[in-house]
Amino acid sequence: MLTLYHTPLSPACRKVRIMLTEKELNVDLIEEDVWQRRLDFFKLNPSGEVPVLMGEGGIVVCGGYAISEYLEEMYPEVQFFGNSLEEKAEVRRLVEWFDGNFNQEVTHNMLFEKVFKHLYGYGEPSSEAIRAGKRNLSYHLDYIAHLLSHRNWLAGDYLTLADITAAAHLSCLDYLGDIDWDLQQATREWYALIKSRPSFRYIMEDRVTGFRPPAHYADPDF
């Protein structure tokens, strides 16, 4: 049995959870409130961050991308990194795009300010940062639509970790009701396809105390 330490509104954790379900792997989920800074958790991951996976043979793998690579190599029956070198490179490029650019320009400015800043006790959210995140979001929705204009999925002809990563970030922002889905119809239709997958409906059940998602959040026909 695999064990995953996670936090519900963490895009990195959601990415791993979706991947685990898509690969039909059994996992014991442990919700970790990272803002409590537990010493025992720091023994698992010195950075004190989630996700952390305890794999077969007692191996401990830290971080969303490292865990994704581990799962892909350890359980290759269902592939999410592509087949050819070109496909693998494009998947990795887009994963870095969303975990890097998107996270810095959008997710951090909105999700961190609205939710995690409160949970860590770092004070009031910055309205300036939130406005910047919303402005940046529209550009990223356009970029997703651009990719889909000549592909079935973000990195090519089938679902990959690129789609899972992007959708994990968007699902956390959608929980806050911060996405105007009317801005990009192509992006909305792509997200609806992912949202309808059993692996994704599983994370739609997450709830965070003090934060209530909008009515459309768990509806694949939003």
C-alpha positions as CSV (number, residue, x, y, z in Angstrom):
1,M,0.0,0.0,0.0
2,L,1.3,3.5,-0.9
3,T,0.8,6.4,1.5
4,L,0.5,10.0,0.4
5,Y,0.7,13.0,2.6
6,H,-1.3,15.7,1.0
7,T,-3.2,19.0,1.5
8,P,-6.6,19.3,-0.3
9,L,-6.1,22.6,-2.2
10,S,-2.6,21.9,-3.2
11,P,-2.2,21.6,-7.1
12,A,0.9,19.5,-6.6
13,C,-1.0,17.1,-4.4
14,R,-4.0,17.0,-6.7
15,K,-1.8,16.2,-9.6
16,V,-0.4,13.2,-7.8
17,R,-3.8,12.0,-6.6
18,I,-5.2,12.1,-10.1
19,M,-2.2,10.2,-11.5
20,L,-2.6,7.5,-8.7
21,T,-6.2,7.0,-9.5
22,E,-5.7,6.9,-13.3
23,K,-3.0,4.2,-12.7
24,E,-5.5,2.4,-10.5
25,L,-3.1,2.3,-7.5
26,N,-4.4,1.9,-4.0
27,V,-3.2,4.6,-1.7
28,D,-3.6,5.6,1.9
29,L,-4.3,9.3,2.1
30,I,-3.0,11.3,5.1
31,E,-4.1,15.0,5.2
32,E,-1.2,17.1,6.4
33,D,-1.7,20.6,7.7
34,V,1.7,21.9,6.6
35,W,1.1,25.2,8.4
36,Q,1.3,23.3,11.7
37,R,5.0,22.6,11.0
38,R,5.0,19.1,12.6
39,L,8.5,17.9,13.5
40,D,7.6,14.3,12.4
41,F,6.6,15.5,9.0
42,F,9.9,17.4,8.6
43,K,11.7,14.1,9.2
44,L,10.0,12.8,6.1
45,N,10.6,16.0,4.0
46,P,13.0,18.6,5.4
47,S,11.3,21.3,3.3
48,G,8.0,20.7,5.2
49,E,6.0,20.7,2.0
50,V,3.5,18.3,0.4
51,P,3.1,16.0,-1.4
52,V,5.2,13.2,0.1
53,L,4.8,9.6,-1.0
54,M,5.9,6.6,0.9
55,G,6.4,4.0,-1.8
56,E,7.2,0.3,-1.9
57,G,10.1,-0.9,0.2
58,G,9.8,2.2,2.4
59,I,11.1,4.7,-0.2
60,V,10.1,8.3,0.5
61,V,9.6,10.6,-2.5
62,C,9.0,14.3,-2.0
63,G,7.5,16.8,-4.4
64,G,4.9,16.6,-7.1
65,Y,7.2,16.2,-10.1
66,A,9.5,13.7,-8.4
67,I,6.5,11.6,-7.4
68,S,5.1,11.8,-10.9
69,E,8.4,10.5,-12.3
70,Y,8.5,7.8,-9.7
71,L,5.0,6.6,-10.4
72,E,5.6,6.6,-14.2
73,E,8.7,4.5,-13.9
74,M,7.4,2.2,-11.1
75,Y,4.0,1.6,-12.6
76,P,4.4,2.0,-16.4
77,E,1.2,0.1,-17.5
78,V,-0.6,3.5,-17.9
79,Q,1.7,6.2,-19.4
80,F,1.4,10.0,-18.8
81,F,4.8,11.3,-20.2
82,G,4.3,10.3,-23.8
83,N,6.1,7.7,-26.0
84,S,8.6,9.4,-28.3
85,L,11.4,11.7,-27.1
86,E,9.6,14.6,-28.7
87,E,6.4,13.9,-26.8
88,K,8.2,13.4,-23.5
89,A,10.0,16.8,-24.0
90,E,6.8,18.6,-24.7
91,V,5.0,17.0,-21.7
92,R,7.9,18.1,-19.5
93,R,7.9,21.6,-21.0
94,L,4.2,22.1,-20.2
95,V,4.4,20.6,-16.7
96,E,7.2,23.1,-16.0
97,W,5.1,25.9,-17.6
98,F,2.2,25.3,-15.3
99,D,4.1,24.4,-12.1
100,G,6.5,27.3,-12.8
101,N,5.0,30.2,-14.8
102,F,1.4,29.6,-14.0
103,N,2.0,28.9,-10.4
104,Q,4.1,32.0,-9.9
105,E,1.9,34.4,-12.0
106,V,-1.6,33.0,-11.1
107,T,-1.9,30.3,-8.4
108,H,0.4,31.9,-5.8
109,N,-1.2,35.3,-6.3
110,M,-4.7,34.0,-5.8
111,L,-4.7,30.7,-4.0
112,F,-1.9,31.5,-1.6
113,E,-3.3,35.0,-0.8
114,K,-6.9,33.9,-0.3
115,V,-6.4,30.6,1.5
116,F,-2.9,29.6,2.6
117,K,-1.9,33.0,3.8
118,H,-4.7,32.8,6.3
119,L,-3.9,29.2,7.3
120,Y,-0.3,30.1,7.9
121,G,-1.3,33.1,9.9
122,Y,0.6,35.5,7.6
123,G,-2.0,38.3,7.7
124,E,-4.5,39.7,5.3
125,P,-4.5,38.9,1.6
126,S,-3.0,41.4,-0.8
127,S,-5.7,42.8,-3.1
128,E,-3.0,43.9,-5.5
129,A,-1.6,40.4,-5.8
130,I,-5.1,38.9,-6.3
131,R,-5.8,41.4,-9.1
132,A,-2.5,40.6,-10.8
133,G,-3.3,36.9,-10.6
134,K,-6.7,37.4,-12.3
135,R,-5.1,39.5,-15.0
136,N,-2.5,36.8,-15.6
137,L,-5.1,34.1,-15.6
138,S,-6.8,35.4,-18.8
139,Y,-3.5,35.1,-20.7
140,H,-3.0,31.5,-19.5
141,L,-6.5,30.5,-20.5
142,D,-5.7,31.9,-23.9
143,Y,-2.5,29.9,-24.1
144,I,-4.4,26.7,-23.2
145,A,-6.9,27.5,-26.0
146,H,-3.9,28.1,-28.4
147,L,-2.5,24.7,-27.6
148,L,-5.9,23.0,-28.2
149,S,-6.3,24.7,-31.5
150,H,-4.0,22.2,-33.1
151,R,-4.1,19.3,-30.6
152,N,-6.6,17.1,-29.0
153,W,-5.0,17.5,-25.6
154,L,-2.4,20.0,-24.4
155,A,0.7,18.0,-25.4
156,G,-0.7,16.0,-28.3
157,D,-3.3,13.4,-29.1
158,Y,-3.9,11.9,-25.7
159,L,-4.1,12.8,-22.0
160,T,-0.7,13.4,-20.4
161,L,0.7,14.8,-17.2
162,A,0.6,18.2,-18.9
163,D,-3.2,18.1,-18.8
164,I,-3.3,16.7,-15.3
165,T,-1.0,19.4,-14.0
166,A,-2.9,22.3,-15.7
167,A,-6.2,21.0,-14.5
168,A,-5.0,20.5,-11.0
169,H,-4.1,24.2,-10.8
170,L,-7.3,25.3,-12.4
171,S,-9.4,23.1,-10.1
172,C,-8.0,24.8,-7.0
173,L,-8.7,28.3,-8.5
174,D,-12.2,27.1,-9.5
175,Y,-12.9,26.1,-5.9
176,L,-12.5,29.7,-5.0
177,G,-14.8,30.8,-7.9
178,D,-12.1,32.8,-9.5
179,I,-12.3,31.6,-13.1
180,D,-14.6,33.2,-15.6
181,W,-15.1,30.2,-17.9
182,D,-16.8,32.4,-20.5
183,L,-13.5,33.9,-21.4
184,Q,-12.3,30.9,-23.4
185,Q,-14.8,28.3,-24.7
186,A,-12.1,25.9,-25.9
187,T,-10.4,25.9,-22.5
188,R,-13.7,25.3,-20.8
189,E,-14.6,22.3,-23.0
190,W,-11.2,20.8,-22.4
191,Y,-11.5,21.3,-18.7
192,A,-15.1,19.8,-18.8
193,L,-13.6,16.6,-20.4
194,I,-11.1,16.2,-17.6
195,K,-13.6,17.1,-14.9
196,S,-15.8,14.2,-16.1
197,R,-13.1,11.6,-15.5
198,P,-13.6,9.4,-12.4
199,S,-10.1,10.3,-11.2
200,F,-11.0,14.0,-11.2
201,R,-14.5,13.7,-9.6
202,Y,-12.6,12.1,-6.7
203,I,-10.8,15.3,-5.8
204,M,-13.9,17.4,-6.4
205,E,-15.1,15.9,-3.1
206,D,-12.5,17.9,-1.2
207,R,-13.7,20.6,1.1
208,V,-11.7,23.2,3.1
209,T,-13.1,24.6,6.3
210,G,-14.0,28.2,6.0
211,F,-14.1,28.1,2.2
212,R,-17.1,27.0,0.2
213,P,-16.9,26.3,-3.5
214,P,-19.3,27.7,-6.1
215,A,-22.3,25.6,-7.2
216,H,-20.7,24.7,-10.6
217,Y,-17.5,23.5,-9.0
218,A,-18.2,19.7,-9.1
219,D,-20.6,19.8,-12.1
220,P,-18.9,18.5,-15.3
221,D,-21.6,20.3,-17.3
222,F,-20.9,23.7,-15.8
